[in-house]
Structures are given as C-alpha cells and as structure tokens.
Amino acid sequence: EVEFKLDPQTPGYVKMQSRVFSRMFGEFSPSRGDLVFSKTGEILGVMVNNSYCVLLSSFVPSAELRFGEDLPEGETESVLRRQWNRIQRLPMRLQ
C-alpha cells in the first residue's frame, strides 16, 4: 500500500509519497511499468518512473506497431520516433 498525492504541476499524474526509510528496509517500491490499483481494485494508472503514476481515464493507444514482412519502408521507425518525441516533450520529472 502506497500513498499518492496530486501534484498541480503535473495534471493527469499523481506523485507517490517518498518513503526513503521504508525503501531501505525492503518494503514495496514501485517502478516504471507497474500497474497502480485503488484499494477497491480499480486500475488507476501506470507508473512512469519510481515517483509518478499516469492516471488512466480511458485506454486509447497513441500508436500502433504492425509486424510482418510487408511493412512499408520506415513505418516502424516513424512510429518510434513520434513516441520518443512525445516523451521528450514531457517535464523532466516524468521522463
């Protein structure tokens, strides 16, 4: 169980309360990619780093990666470049 607080500088995200001492003694320490649930079992979001969770209000993919032999030249590179640029526009504390 971890406490999160709203951070007015990062709308759409919540910040995990820092528990430096509990991390040193091996208690739960979320990291990037971990799912975050409410006490009632509803999904709240996904950890983007070890401090911030992006809140999920709906799940709509921002891009699609296709696989196979008949992909147009450069399609995968283009999708990955757009996603990287999107990440780079986020405040540094969310990257």
Phi and psi restraints in degrees (range 20) as a CNS / XPLOR table:
assign (resid 1 and name C) (resid 2 and name N)
       (resid 2 and name CA) (resid 2 and name C) 1.0 -131.8 20.0 2
assign (resid 2 and name N) (resid 2 and name CA)
       (resid 2 and name C) (resid 3 and name N) 1.0 141.9 20.0 2
assign (resid 2 and name C) (resid 3 and name N)
       (resid 3 and name CA) (resid 3 and name C) 1.0 -93.0 20.0 2
assign (resid 3 and name N) (resid 3 and name CA)
       (resid 3 and name C) (resid 4 and name N) 1.0 135.1 20.0 2
assign (resid 3 and name C) (resid 4 and name N)
       (resid 4 and name CA) (resid 4 and name C) 1.0 -116.8 20.0 2
assign (resid 4 and name N) (resid 4 and name CA)
       (resid 4 and name C) (resid 5 and name N) 1.0 149.7 20.0 2
assign (resid 4 and name C) (resid 5 and name N)
       (resid 5 and name CA) (resid 5 and name C) 1.0 -126.6 20.0 2
assign (resid 5 and name N) (resid 5 and name CA)
       (resid 5 and name C) (resid 6 and name N) 1.0 146.5 20.0 2
assign (resid 5 and name C) (resid 6 and name N)
       (resid 6 and name CA) (resid 6 and name C) 1.0 -69.4 20.0 2
assign (resid 6 and name N) (resid 6 and name CA)
       (resid 6 and name C) (resid 7 and name N) 1.0 140.1 20.0 2
assign (resid 6 and name C) (resid 7 and name N)
       (resid 7 and name CA) (resid 7 and name C) 1.0 -119.9 20.0 2
assign (resid 7 and name N) (resid 7 and name CA)
       (resid 7 and name C) (resid 8 and name N) 1.0 109.7 20.0 2
assign (resid 7 and name C) (resid 8 and name N)
       (resid 8 and name CA) (resid 8 and name C) 1.0 -61.0 20.0 2
assign (resid 8 and name N) (resid 8 and name CA)
       (resid 8 and name C) (resid 9 and name N) 1.0 -19.7 20.0 2
assign (resid 8 and name C) (resid 9 and name N)
       (resid 9 and name CA) (resid 9 and name C) 1.0 -79.5 20.0 2
assign (resid 9 and name N) (resid 9 and name CA)
       (resid 9 and name C) (resid 10 and name N) 1.0 -13.9 20.0 2
assign (resid 9 and name C) (resid 10 and name N)
       (resid 10 and name CA) (resid 10 and name C) 1.0 -133.0 20.0 2
assign (resid 10 and name N) (resid 10 and name CA)
       (resid 10 and name C) (resid 11 and name N) 1.0 74.8 20.0 2
assign (resid 10 and name C) (resid 11 and name N)
       (resid 11 and name CA) (resid 11 and name C) 1.0 -60.8 20.0 2
assign (resid 11 and name N) (resid 11 and name CA)
       (resid 11 and name C) (resid 12 and name N) 1.0 141.0 20.0 2
assign (resid 11 and name C) (resid 12 and name N)
       (resid 12 and name CA) (resid 12 and name C) 1.0 89.7 20.0 2
assign (resid 12 and name N) (resid 12 and name CA)
       (resid 12 and name C) (resid 13 and name N) 1.0 -0.3 20.0 2
assign (resid 12 and name C) (resid 13 and name N)
       (resid 13 and name CA) (resid 13 and name C) 1.0 -131.3 20.0 2
assign (resid 13 and name N) (resid 13 and name CA)
       (resid 13 and name C) (resid 14 and name N) 1.0 154.7 20.0 2
assign (resid 13 and name C) (resid 14 and name N)
       (resid 14 and name CA) (resid 14 and name C) 1.0 -123.7 20.0 2
assign (resid 14 and name N) (resid 14 and name CA)
       (resid 14 and name C) (resid 15 and name N) 1.0 150.9 20.0 2
assign (resid 14 and name C) (resid 15 and name N)
       (resid 15 and name CA) (resid 15 and name C) 1.0 -107.5 20.0 2
assign (resid 15 and name N) (resid 15 and name CA)
       (resid 15 and name C) (resid 16 and name N) 1.0 133.1 20.0 2
assign (resid 15 and name C) (resid 16 and name N)
       (resid 16 and name CA) (resid 16 and name C) 1.0 -74.0 20.0 2
assign (resid 16 and name N) (resid 16 and name CA)
       (resid 16 and name C) (resid 17 and name N) 1.0 137.2 20.0 2
assign (resid 16 and name C) (resid 17 and name N)
       (resid 17 and name CA) (resid 17 and name C) 1.0 -64.9 20.0 2
assign (resid 17 and name N) (resid 17 and name CA)
       (resid 17 and name C) (resid 18 and name N) 1.0 134.0 20.0 2
assign (resid 17 and name C) (resid 18 and name N)
       (resid 18 and name CA) (resid 18 and name C) 1.0 -71.6 20.0 2
assign (resid 18 and name N) (resid 18 and name CA)
       (resid 18 and name C) (resid 19 and name N) 1.0 129.5 20.0 2
assign (resid 18 and name C) (resid 19 and name N)
       (resid 19 and name CA) (resid 19 and name C) 1.0 -131.1 20.0 2
assign (resid 19 and name N) (resid 19 and name CA)
       (resid 19 and name C) (resid 20 and name N) 1.0 69.5 20.0 2
assign (resid 19 and name C) (resid 20 and name N)
       (resid 20 and name CA) (resid 20 and name C) 1.0 -57.4 20.0 2
assign (resid 20 and name N) (resid 20 and name CA)
       (resid 20 and name C) (resid 21 and name N) 1.0 -45.2 20.0 2
assign (resid 20 and name C) (resid 21 and name N)
       (resid 21 and name CA) (resid 21 and name C) 1.0 -67.0 20.0 2
assign (resid 21 and name N) (resid 21 and name CA)
       (resid 21 and name C) (resid 22 and name N) 1.0 -38.7 20.0 2
assign (resid 21 and name C) (resid 22 and name N)
       (resid 22 and name CA) (resid 22 and name C) 1.0 -69.7 20.0 2
assign (resid 22 and name N) (resid 22 and name CA)
       (resid 22 and name C) (resid 23 and name N) 1.0 -32.2 20.0 2
assign (resid 22 and name C) (resid 23 and name N)
       (resid 23 and name CA) (resid 23 and name C) 1.0 -65.9 20.0 2
assign (resid 23 and name N) (resid 23 and name CA)
       (resid 23 and name C) (resid 24 and name N) 1.0 -36.1 20.0 2
assign (resid 23 and name C) (resid 24 and name N)
       (resid 24 and name CA) (resid 24 and name C) 1.0 -66.1 20.0 2
assign (resid 24 and name N) (resid 24 and name CA)
       (resid 24 and name C) (resid 25 and name N) 1.0 -26.7 20.0 2
assign (resid 24 and name C) (resid 25 and name N)
       (resid 25 and name CA) (resid 25 and name C) 1.0 -100.8 20.0 2
assign (resid 25 and name N) (resid 25 and name CA)
       (resid 25 and name C) (resid 26 and name N) 1.0 12.9 20.0 2
assign (resid 25 and name C) (resid 26 and name N)
       (resid 26 and name CA) (resid 26 and name C) 1.0 89.0 20.0 2
assign (resid 26 and name N) (resid 26 and name CA)
       (resid 26 and name C) (resid 27 and name N) 1.0 12.6 20.0 2
assign (resid 26 and name C) (resid 27 and name N)
       (resid 27 and name CA) (resid 27 and name C) 1.0 -74.8 20.0 2
assign (resid 27 and name N) (resid 27 and name CA)
       (resid 27 and name C) (resid 28 and name N) 1.0 172.0 20.0 2
assign (resid 27 and name C) (resid 28 and name N)
       (resid 28 and name CA) (resid 28 and name C) 1.0 -53.8 20.0 2
assign (resid 28 and name N) (resid 28 and name CA)
       (resid 28 and name C) (resid 29 and name N) 1.0 130.8 20.0 2
assign (resid 28 and name C) (resid 29 and name N)
       (resid 29 and name CA) (resid 29 and name C) 1.0 -135.3 20.0 2
assign (resid 29 and name N) (resid 29 and name CA)
       (resid 29 and name C) (resid 30 and name N) 1.0 100.5 20.0 2
assign (resid 29 and name C) (resid 30 and name N)
       (resid 30 and name CA) (resid 30 and name C) 1.0 -66.3 20.0 2
assign (resid 30 and name N) (resid 30 and name CA)
       (resid 30 and name C) (resid 31 and name N) 1.0 153.3 20.0 2
assign (resid 30 and name C) (resid 31 and name N)
       (resid 31 and name CA) (resid 31 and name C) 1.0 -136.4 20.0 2
assign (resid 31 and name N) (resid 31 and name CA)
       (resid 31 and name C) (resid 32 and name N) 1.0 173.3 20.0 2
assign (resid 31 and name C) (resid 32 and name N)
       (resid 32 and name CA) (resid 32 and name C) 1.0 -50.0 20.0 2
assign (resid 32 and name N) (resid 32 and name CA)
       (resid 32 and name C) (resid 33 and name N) 1.0 131.5 20.0 2
assign (resid 32 and name C) (resid 33 and name N)
       (resid 33 and name CA) (resid 33 and name C) 1.0 94.5 20.0 2
assign (resid 33 and name N) (resid 33 and name CA)
       (resid 33 and name C) (resid 34 and name N) 1.0 -13.7 20.0 2
assign (resid 33 and name C) (resid 34 and name N)
       (resid 34 and name CA) (resid 34 and name C) 1.0 -69.4 20.0 2
assign (resid 34 and name N) (resid 34 and name CA)
       (resid 34 and name C) (resid 35 and name N) 1.0 138.3 20.0 2
assign (resid 34 and name C) (resid 35 and name N)
       (resid 35 and name CA) (resid 35 and name C) 1.0 -79.7 20.0 2
assign (resid 35 and name N) (resid 35 and name CA)
       (resid 35 and name C) (resid 36 and name N) 1.0 144.7 20.0 2
assign (resid 35 and name C) (resid 36 and name N)
       (resid 36 and name CA) (resid 36 and name C) 1.0 -117.5 20.0 2
assign (resid 36 and name N) (resid 36 and name CA)
       (resid 36 and name C) (resid 37 and name N) 1.0 127.8 20.0 2
assign (resid 36 and name C) (resid 37 and name N)
       (resid 37 and name CA) (resid 37 and name C) 1.0 -118.7 20.0 2
assign (resid 37 and name N) (resid 37 and name CA)
       (resid 37 and name C) (resid 38 and name N) 1.0 152.8 20.0 2
assign (resid 37 and name C) (resid 38 and name N)
       (resid 38 and name CA) (resid 38 and name C) 1.0 -77.6 20.0 2
assign (resid 38 and name N) (resid 38 and name CA)
       (resid 38 and name C) (resid 39 and name N) 1.0 171.6 20.0 2
assign (resid 38 and name C) (resid 39 and name N)
       (resid 39 and name CA) (resid 39 and name C) 1.0 -63.1 20.0 2
assign (resid 39 and name N) (resid 39 and name CA)
       (resid 39 and name C) (resid 40 and name N) 1.0 -23.4 20.0 2
assign (resid 39 and name C) (resid 40 and name N)
       (resid 40 and name CA) (resid 40 and name C) 1.0 -90.1 20.0 2
assign (resid 40 and name N) (resid 40 and name CA)
       (resid 40 and name C) (resid 41 and name N) 1.0 1.9 20.0 2
assign (resid 40 and name C) (resid 41 and name N)
       (resid 41 and name CA) (resid 41 and name C) 1.0 94.4 20.0 2
assign (resid 41 and name N) (resid 41 and name CA)
       (resid 41 and name C) (resid 42 and name N) 1.0 3.0 20.0 2
assign (resid 41 and name C) (resid 42 and name N)
       (resid 42 and name CA) (resid 42 and name C) 1.0 -80.5 20.0 2
assign (resid 42 and name N) (resid 42 and name CA)
       (resid 42 and name C) (resid 43 and name N) 1.0 142.5 20.0 2
assign (resid 42 and name C) (resid 43 and name N)
       (resid 43 and name CA) (resid 43 and name C) 1.0 -75.1 20.0 2
assign (resid 43 and name N) (resid 43 and name CA)
       (resid 43 and name C) (resid 44 and name N) 1.0 128.8 20.0 2
assign (resid 43 and name C) (resid 44 and name N)
       (resid 44 and name CA) (resid 44 and name C) 1.0 -96.5 20.0 2
assign (resid 44 and name N) (resid 44 and name CA)
       (resid 44 and name C) (resid 45 and name N) 1.0 -42.2 20.0 2
assign (resid 44 and name C) (resid 45 and name N)
       (resid 45 and name CA) (resid 45 and name C) 1.0 177.0 20.0 2
assign (resid 45 and name N) (resid 45 and name CA)
       (resid 45 and name C) (resid 46 and name N) 1.0 -159.6 20.0 2
assign (resid 45 and name C) (resid 46 and name N)
       (resid 46 and name CA) (resid 46 and name C) 1.0 -133.2 20.0 2
assign (resid 46 and name N) (resid 46 and name CA)
       (resid 46 and name C) (resid 47 and name N) 1.0 135.7 20.0 2
assign (resid 46 and name C) (resid 47 and name N)
       (resid 47 and name CA) (resid 47 and name C) 1.0 -67.1 20.0 2
assign (resid 47 and name N) (resid 47 and name CA)
       (resid 47 and name C) (resid 48 and name N) 1.0 129.3 20.0 2
assign (resid 47 and name C) (resid 48 and name N)
       (resid 48 and name CA) (resid 48 and name C) 1.0 -95.8 20.0 2
assign (resid 48 and name N) (resid 48 and name CA)
       (resid 48 and name C) (resid 49 and name N) 1.0 -19.4 20.0 2
assign (resid 48 and name C) (resid 49 and name N)
       (resid 49 and name CA) (resid 49 and name C) 1.0 -158.6 20.0 2
assign (resid 49 and name N) (resid 49 and name CA)
       (resid 49 and name C) (resid 50 and name N) 1.0 -163.3 20.0 2
assign (resid 49 and name C) (resid 50 and name N)
       (resid 50 and name CA) (resid 50 and name C) 1.0 -83.4 20.0 2
assign (resid 50 and name N) (resid 50 and name CA)
       (resid 50 and name C) (resid 51 and name N) 1.0 3.5 20.0 2
assign (resid 50 and name C) (resid 51 and name N)
       (resid 51 and name CA) (resid 51 and name C) 1.0 -123.4 20.0 2
assign (resid 51 and name N) (resid 51 and name CA)
       (resid 51 and name C) (resid 52 and name N) 1.0 -31.0 20.0 2
assign (resid 51 and name C) (resid 52 and name N)
       (resid 52 and name CA) (resid 52 and name C) 1.0 -116.5 20.0 2
assign (resid 52 and name N) (resid 52 and name CA)
       (resid 52 and name C) (resid 53 and name N) 1.0 144.4 20.0 2
assign (resid 52 and name C) (resid 53 and name N)
       (resid 53 and name CA) (resid 53 and name C) 1.0 -120.0 20.0 2
assign (resid 53 and name N) (resid 53 and name CA)
       (resid 53 and name C) (resid 54 and name N) 1.0 126.4 20.0 2
assign (resid 53 and name C) (resid 54 and name N)
       (resid 54 and name CA) (resid 54 and name C) 1.0 -81.9 20.0 2
assign (resid 54 and name N) (resid 54 and name CA)
       (resid 54 and name C) (resid 55 and name N) 1.0 130.9 20.0 2
assign (resid 54 and name C) (resid 55 and name N)
       (resid 55 and name CA) (resid 55 and name C) 1.0 -81.7 20.0 2
assign (resid 55 and name N) (resid 55 and name CA)
       (resid 55 and name C) (resid 56 and name N) 1.0 135.0 20.0 2
assign (resid 55 and name C) (resid 56 and name N)
       (resid 56 and name CA) (resid 56 and name C) 1.0 -103.1 20.0 2
assign (resid 56 and name N) (resid 56 and name CA)
       (resid 56 and name C) (resid 57 and name N) 1.0 112.4 20.0 2
assign (resid 56 and name C) (resid 57 and name N)
       (resid 57 and name CA) (resid 57 and name C) 1.0 -95.8 20.0 2
assign (resid 57 and name N) (resid 57 and name CA)
       (resid 57 and name C) (resid 58 and name N) 1.0 -29.0 20.0 2
assign (resid 57 and name C) (resid 58 and name N)
       (resid 58 and name CA) (resid 58 and name C) 1.0 -152.0 20.0 2
assign (resid 58 and name N) (resid 58 and name CA)
       (resid 58 and name C) (resid 59 and name N) 1.0 160.1 20.0 2
assign (resid 58 and name C) (resid 59 and name N)
       (resid 59 and name CA) (resid 59 and name C) 1.0 -116.1 20.0 2
assign (resid 59 and name N) (resid 59 and name CA)
       (resid 59 and name C) (resid 60 and name N) 1.0 97.4 20.0 2
assign (resid 59 and name C) (resid 60 and name N)
       (resid 60 and name CA) (resid 60 and name C) 1.0 -122.8 20.0 2
assign (resid 60 and name N) (resid 60 and name CA)
       (resid 60 and name C) (resid 61 and name N) 1.0 119.1 20.0 2
assign (resid 60 and name C) (resid 61 and name N)
       (resid 61 and name CA) (resid 61 and name C) 1.0 -63.0 20.0 2
assign (resid 61 and name N) (resid 61 and name CA)
       (resid 61 and name C) (resid 62 and name N) 1.0 142.1 20.0 2
assign (resid 61 and name C) (resid 62 and name N)
       (resid 62 and name CA) (resid 62 and name C) 1.0 -88.6 20.0 2
assign (resid 62 and name N) (resid 62 and name CA)
       (resid 62 and name C) (resid 63 and name N) 1.0 -13.6 20.0 2
assign (resid 62 and name C) (resid 63 and name N)
       (resid 63 and name CA) (resid 63 and name C) 1.0 -159.6 20.0 2
assign (resid 63 and name N) (resid 63 and name CA)
       (resid 63 and name C) (resid 64 and name N) 1.0 165.1 20.0 2
assign (resid 63 and name C) (resid 64 and name N)
       (resid 64 and name CA) (resid 64 and name C) 1.0 -132.4 20.0 2
assign (resid 64 and name N) (resid 64 and name CA)
       (resid 64 and name C) (resid 65 and name N) 1.0 128.2 20.0 2
assign (resid 64 and name C) (resid 65 and name N)
       (resid 65 and name CA) (resid 65 and name C) 1.0 -103.6 20.0 2
assign (resid 65 and name N) (resid 65 and name CA)
       (resid 65 and name C) (resid 66 and name N) 1.0 120.7 20.0 2
assign (resid 65 and name C) (resid 66 and name N)
       (resid 66 and name CA) (resid 66 and name C) 1.0 -97.1 20.0 2
assign (resid 66 and name N) (resid 66 and name CA)
       (resid 66 and name C) (resid 67 and name N) 1.0 152.7 20.0 2
assign (resid 66 and name C) (resid 67 and name N)
       (resid 67 and name CA) (resid 67 and name C) 1.0 -123.0 20.0 2
assign (resid 67 and name N) (resid 67 and name CA)
       (resid 67 and name C) (resid 68 and name N) 1.0 154.6 20.0 2
assign (resid 67 and name C) (resid 68 and name N)
       (resid 68 and name CA) (resid 68 and name C) 1.0 137.2 20.0 2
assign (resid 68 and name N) (resid 68 and name CA)
       (resid 68 and name C) (resid 69 and name N) 1.0 -179.8 20.0 2
assign (resid 68 and name C) (resid 69 and name N)
       (resid 69 and name CA) (resid 69 and name C) 1.0 -89.8 20.0 2
assign (resid 69 and name N) (resid 69 and name CA)
       (resid 69 and name C) (resid 70 and name N) 1.0 -18.6 20.0 2
assign (resid 69 and name C) (resid 70 and name N)
       (resid 70 and name CA) (resid 70 and name C) 1.0 -104.7 20.0 2
assign (resid 70 and name N) (resid 70 and name CA)
       (resid 70 and name C) (resid 71 and name N) 1.0 38.1 20.0 2
assign (resid 70 and name C) (resid 71 and name N)
       (resid 71 and name CA) (resid 71 and name C) 1.0 -79.0 20.0 2
assign (resid 71 and name N) (resid 71 and name CA)
       (resid 71 and name C) (resid 72 and name N) 1.0 141.1 20.0 2
assign (resid 71 and name C) (resid 72 and name N)
       (resid 72 and name CA) (resid 72 and name C) 1.0 -62.6 20.0 2
assign (resid 72 and name N) (resid 72 and name CA)
       (resid 72 and name C) (resid 73 and name N) 1.0 146.2 20.0 2
assign (resid 72 and name C) (resid 73 and name N)
       (resid 73 and name CA) (resid 73 and name C) 1.0 -56.0 20.0 2
assign (resid 73 and name N) (resid 73 and name CA)
       (resid 73 and name C) (resid 74 and name N) 1.0 126.2 20.0 2
assign (resid 73 and name C) (resid 74 and name N)
       (resid 74 and name CA) (resid 74 and name C) 1.0 81.4 20.0 2
assign (resid 74 and name N) (resid 74 and name CA)
       (resid 74 and name C) (resid 75 and name N) 1.0 2.4 20.0 2
assign (resid 74 and name C) (resid 75 and name N)
       (resid 75 and name CA) (resid 75 and name C) 1.0 -63.4 20.0 2
assign (resid 75 and name N) (resid 75 and name CA)
       (resid 75 and name C) (resid 76 and name N) 1.0 -47.0 20.0 2
assign (resid 75 and name C) (resid 76 and name N)
       (resid 76 and name CA) (resid 76 and name C) 1.0 -63.2 20.0 2
assign (resid 76 and name N) (resid 76 and name CA)
       (resid 76 and name C) (resid 77 and name N) 1.0 -44.1 20.0 2
assign (resid 76 and name C) (resid 77 and name N)
       (resid 77 and name CA) (resid 77 and name C) 1.0 -59.6 20.0 2
assign (resid 77 and name N) (resid 77 and name CA)
       (resid 77 and name C) (resid 78 and name N) 1.0 -41.6 20.0 2
assign (resid 77 and name C) (resid 78 and name N)
       (resid 78 and name CA) (resid 78 and name C) 1.0 -63.7 20.0 2
assign (resid 78 and name N) (resid 78 and name CA)
       (resid 78 and name C) (resid 79 and name N) 1.0 -44.6 20.0 2
assign (resid 78 and name C) (resid 79 and name N)
       (resid 79 and name CA) (resid 79 and name C) 1.0 -62.5 20.0 2
assign (resid 79 and name N) (resid 79 and name CA)
       (resid 79 and name C) (resid 80 and name N) 1.0 -46.7 20.0 2
assign (resid 79 and name C) (resid 80 and name N)
       (resid 80 and name CA) (resid 80 and name C) 1.0 -65.2 20.0 2
assign (resid 80 and name N) (resid 80 and name CA)
       (resid 80 and name C) (resid 81 and name N) 1.0 -37.7 20.0 2
assign (resid 80 and name C) (resid 81 and name N)
       (resid 81 and name CA) (resid 81 and name C) 1.0 -63.8 20.0 2
assign (resid 81 and name N) (resid 81 and name CA)
       (resid 81 and name C) (resid 82 and name N) 1.0 -43.3 20.0 2
assign (resid 81 and name C) (resid 82 and name N)
       (resid 82 and name CA) (resid 82 and name C) 1.0 -62.4 20.0 2
assign (resid 82 and name N) (resid 82 and name CA)
       (resid 82 and name C) (resid 83 and name N) 1.0 -41.4 20.0 2
assign (resid 82 and name C) (resid 83 and name N)
       (resid 83 and name CA) (resid 83 and name C) 1.0 -66.8 20.0 2
assign (resid 83 and name N) (resid 83 and name CA)
       (resid 83 and name C) (resid 84 and name N) 1.0 -41.0 20.0 2
assign (resid 83 and name C) (resid 84 and name N)
       (resid 84 and name CA) (resid 84 and name C) 1.0 -62.6 20.0 2
assign (resid 84 and name N) (resid 84 and name CA)
       (resid 84 and name C) (resid 85 and name N) 1.0 -43.5 20.0 2
assign (resid 84 and name C) (resid 85 and name N)
       (resid 85 and name CA) (resid 85 and name C) 1.0 -62.7 20.0 2
assign (resid 85 and name N) (resid 85 and name CA)
       (resid 85 and name C) (resid 86 and name N) 1.0 -37.8 20.0 2
assign (resid 85 and name C) (resid 86 and name N)
       (resid 86 and name CA) (resid 86 and name C) 1.0 -62.7 20.0 2
assign (resid 86 and name N) (resid 86 and name CA)
       (resid 86 and name C) (resid 87 and name N) 1.0 -43.1 20.0 2
assign (resid 86 and name C) (resid 87 and name N)
       (resid 87 and name CA) (resid 87 and name C) 1.0 -64.6 20.0 2
assign (resid 87 and name N) (resid 87 and name CA)
       (resid 87 and name C) (resid 88 and name N) 1.0 -41.1 20.0 2
assign (resid 87 and name C) (resid 88 and name N)
       (resid 88 and name CA) (resid 88 and name C) 1.0 -64.9 20.0 2
assign (resid 88 and name N) (resid 88 and name CA)
       (resid 88 and name C) (resid 89 and name N) 1.0 -23.0 20.0 2
assign (resid 88 and name C) (resid 89 and name N)
       (resid 89 and name CA) (resid 89 and name C) 1.0 -80.9 20.0 2
assign (resid 89 and name N) (resid 89 and name CA)
       (resid 89 and name C) (resid 90 and name N) 1.0 -11.2 20.0 2
assign (resid 89 and name C) (resid 90 and name N)
       (resid 90 and name CA) (resid 90 and name C) 1.0 -73.4 20.0 2
assign (resid 90 and name N) (resid 90 and name CA)
       (resid 90 and name C) (resid 91 and name N) 1.0 153.5 20.0 2
assign (resid 90 and name C) (resid 91 and name N)
       (resid 91 and name CA) (resid 91 and name C) 1.0 -57.3 20.0 2
assign (resid 91 and name N) (resid 91 and name CA)
       (resid 91 and name C) (resid 92 and name N) 1.0 149.2 20.0 2
assign (resid 91 and name C) (resid 92 and name N)
       (resid 92 and name CA) (resid 92 and name C) 1.0 -55.2 20.0 2
assign (resid 92 and name N) (resid 92 and name CA)
       (resid 92 and name C) (resid 93 and name N) 1.0 -35.9 20.0 2
assign (resid 92 and name C) (resid 93 and name N)
       (resid 93 and name CA) (resid 93 and name C) 1.0 -67.6 20.0 2
assign (resid 93 and name N) (resid 93 and name CA)
       (resid 93 and name C) (resid 94 and name N) 1.0 -13.4 20.0 2
assign (resid 93 and name C) (resid 94 and name N)
       (resid 94 and name CA) (resid 94 and name C) 1.0 -103.6 20.0 2
assign (resid 94 and name N) (resid 94 and name CA)
       (resid 94 and name C) (resid 95 and name N) 1.0 -4.1 20.0 2
